[in-house]
Amino acid sequence: MGYVVNGEELEVDDENFLTEANYSDDVPPVIAEAEGLKLNDEHWLVINYMREKYKEDGHTPNFRNMCKDFDEEHPGTDWKKRLYELFPMQPNRQSAKVAGLPKPFGKGGY
């Protein structure tokens, strides 16, 4: 069963990732709730980053590249630790799911 956003059921795969990217800002709160997350500004920072990377590259970044990019763009935070606090179930996979993107490539997105 997919997620229902504004009365429309979105198609998902066997791990509840959307089968097609959906960039509506109405999607993340619905998926986050199903994941047991309450979104804050930092979640949205990661969601928007994941969406931009997906649009640019056609896939989401692996965890190492996420940490590198966040360290460069937003210094002063231990992003490796913070990303796990925000998305405790494998940050690159869970943030991609919440962002409304298809499942990342490979194990853990690597």
Secondary structure, DSSP 4 states (H G I P E B T S, - for coil): --EEETTEEEPB-TTS-BSS----TTHHHHHHHHTT----HHHHHHHHHHHHHHHHHSSPPPHHHHHHHHHHHSTTS-HHHHHHHHS-S-HHHHHHHHTT-PPPSSGGG-
